[in-house]
C-alpha cells in the first residue's frame, strides 16, 4: 500500500490541468446546446454538431486526465505570459484583418505574428510558413469550402 507522500507525487500536473479544462469546456458545450434540436445523421438539427463536438472534447478530456493520473509526477512549469499575449494578438489581428484587408493579409499576419511566440523560430521558416500556409488556406477555405471572404483589400 502506498503511503500518503507517494500518492501526492503521482500524477502529471500539466496533463491533469489540461484534461480538466477539456472536461469543463466539453461540459459547457453540452450544457449550452441542451435546448437545441438534435435531429439525426440524415437530417441534422442545429444541436447535432455542437453535441458531437462537445462530447468528443469531454471524452478527450477524460482520456488526458486518466493518462495524467497514471503518469509519473511532473509539476506545472512557470507560465510564460509573452507567448500567450503574442498568440492572442495574432488571432485578434486575423479577426480584424480578415474582413477589411482580406484573407491573404490576415493569414500572413496570423502566421507571422503567431510565429514570434517561439523565440527559436528563424525568419526563413516564418516566410516559408506564411507562403505555404496561406496558399493552403486559400485552397481549403476559399476555393474548396467556398468561404465568402475577399482575398485582398481590392
C-alpha positions in Angstrom: 0.0 0.0 0.0 1.4 3.4 -1.0 1.8 5.9 1.8 0.4 9.4 1.7 3.6 11.1 0.4 3.8 8.7 -2.6 0.2 9.4 -3.5 0.8 13.1 -3.5 3.7 12.7 -6.0 1.6 10.7 -8.5 0.1 12.4 -11.5 1.3 14.6 -14.3 0.0 18.0 -13.2 0.0 19.7 -16.7 -1.9 16.7 -18.1 -4.4 16.8 -15.2 -5.0 20.5 -15.7 -5.4 20.2 -19.5 -7.7 17.3 -19.1 -9.9 19.1 -16.6 -10.0 22.2 -18.8 -11.2 20.0 -21.7 -13.8 18.4 -19.5 -15.1 21.8 -18.4 -15.2 23.1 -22.0 -17.0 19.9 -23.2 -19.5 20.0 -20.4 -20.2 23.7 -21.0 -20.8 23.0 -24.7 -23.2 20.2 -23.8 -25.0 22.5 -21.4 -25.1 25.4 -23.8 -26.6 23.2 -26.6 -29.1 21.4 -24.4 -32.1 23.2 -25.8 -31.1 22.8 -29.5 -33.0 20.3 -31.6 -30.7 17.3 -32.2 -32.1 15.7 -35.4 -30.3 12.6 -36.8 -27.4 11.9 -39.1 -29.6 12.2 -42.2 -31.4 15.4 -41.1 -29.1 17.2 -38.7 -30.7 19.8 -36.4 -28.9 22.8 -35.0 -27.8 20.9 -32.0 -26.3 17.9 -33.8 -22.7 19.2 -34.4 -22.4 21.0 -31.1 -23.4 17.9 -29.2 -20.9 15.7 -31.1 -18.0 18.1 -30.8 -18.7 18.8 -27.1 -19.0 15.1 -26.3 -15.7 14.5 -28.2 -14.0 17.3 -26.3 -15.3 15.9 -23.0 -14.1 12.4 -23.9 -10.6 13.7 -24.9 -10.5 15.5 -21.5 -11.4 12.3 -19.7 -8.6 10.4 -21.6 -6.0 13.1 -20.9 -7.0 13.2 -17.2 -6.8 9.4 -16.9 -3.4 9.3 -18.6 -2.2 12.2 -16.3 -3.3 10.2 -13.3 -1.3 7.2 -14.4 1.8 9.1 -15.3 4.7 10.0 -13.0 4.7 13.3 -11.2 5.5 16.4 -13.2 4.9 19.8 -11.8 3.3 22.7 -13.7 6.0 24.9 -15.0 6.2 28.6 -14.9 3.6 30.2 -17.1 5.2 32.4 -19.8 2.9 35.3 -20.5 4.7 36.6 -23.6 3.8 33.7 -25.9 0.1 33.8 -24.7 -0.1 37.5 -25.5 1.5 37.1 -28.9 -0.9 34.4 -29.9 -3.8 36.5 -28.6 -2.6 39.4 -30.7 -2.1 37.2 -33.8 -5.7 35.8 -33.6 -7.3 39.2 -32.8 -5.4 40.8 -35.7 -6.6 38.0 -38.0 -10.2 38.5 -37.0 -9.9 42.2 -37.6 -8.0 42.0 -40.9 -10.0 39.1 -42.5 -13.0 41.3 -43.2 -11.3 44.5 -44.2 -7.9 43.6 -45.6 -8.7 40.1 -47.0 -7.6 36.6 -46.4 -4.0 36.9 -47.7 -3.0 39.8 -45.4 -4.9 38.3 -42.5 -3.3 34.9 -42.9 0.1 36.4 -43.3 -0.5 38.4 -40.1 -1.7 35.4 -38.1 1.2 33.1 -39.2 3.9 35.8 -39.0 3.0 37.3 -35.6 2.0 33.9 -34.2 5.4 32.5 -35.1 7.0 35.1 -32.9 5.7 33.3 -29.9 8.6 30.8 -30.3 11.9 32.6 -29.8 13.8 29.9 -31.7 11.9 30.5 -35.0 14.0 31.8 -37.8 12.9 34.4 -40.4 13.3 32.0 -43.3 11.0 29.5 -41.5 8.4 32.2 -40.9 8.5 33.3 -44.5 8.1 29.8 -45.8 5.3 29.1 -43.4 3.4 32.2 -44.5 3.6 31.3 -48.1 2.8 27.7 -47.8 0.0 28.0 -45.2 -1.6 31.0 -46.9 -1.8 29.1 -50.2 -3.1 26.0 -48.3 -5.7 28.2 -46.6 -6.9 29.8 -49.9 -7.2 26.3 -51.4 -9.1 24.8 -48.5 -11.3 27.7 -47.3 -11.8 30.0 -50.2 -11.8 27.5 -53.1 -12.7 24.2 -51.5 -15.3 25.3 -48.9 -16.4 28.5 -50.7 -16.0 30.8 -47.7 -17.1 34.2 -48.8 -14.0 36.3 -47.9 -12.1 38.7 -50.1 -8.5 37.6 -50.9 -7.2 41.1 -50.6 -8.3 44.7 -49.9 -9.1 45.3 -53.5 
